[in-house]
Amino acid sequence: MTYLFNILQDAFFAAIAGVGFASISNPPRQAYKYCALIAAIGHATRYVLTHNSYGEMNLIGASFIASLAVGVLTVFLAPRAKCPAETFSFPALLPMIPGMYAYRAVEALLGCLTHPEEARFNHYLYLLSYNGLTCTFIILGMVIGATVPIFLFKNTSFKATR
């Protein structure tokens, strides 16, 4: 029961963030419910993949699969909402941006610059490379995962704009 509550809680807060990010770009009113739904499903997918009892997936792979789910949902819901698929995919992906890894990478970069002794410099360089590479590959996986369905289902994805 607690696991299901955690999934629903994660989806709820991702939906709120998705609507918040969507409101920045001023989409049509009917688009907000789709942004919330897609963000909730995408983030909940990543949560389930990283927190299950059958074998947890790493964050990079889980983010890629969740982004594929977001991409597929945006392609098939875009004609229904009469909006381009990007209207839903970008706000749905933004709650999955790995902000803590980016913050820790910048923090480690500053640690490298302010600690000239070799042992501490090597430690901060390790933190910089770990967090920076993790952040980079998560974002790269999200970009590829969200755009592949748009190219695979080209006819469906561009129906909304015709």
Secondary structure by P-SEA (a helix, b strand, c coil): caaaaaaaaaaaaaaaaaaaaaaaacccccaaaaaaaaaaaaaaaaaaaaccccccccaaaaaaaaaaaaaaaaaaaccccccccccccccccccccaaaaaaaaaaaaaaaacccccaaaaaaaaaaaaaaaaaaaaaaaaaaaaaaaaaaaccccccccc
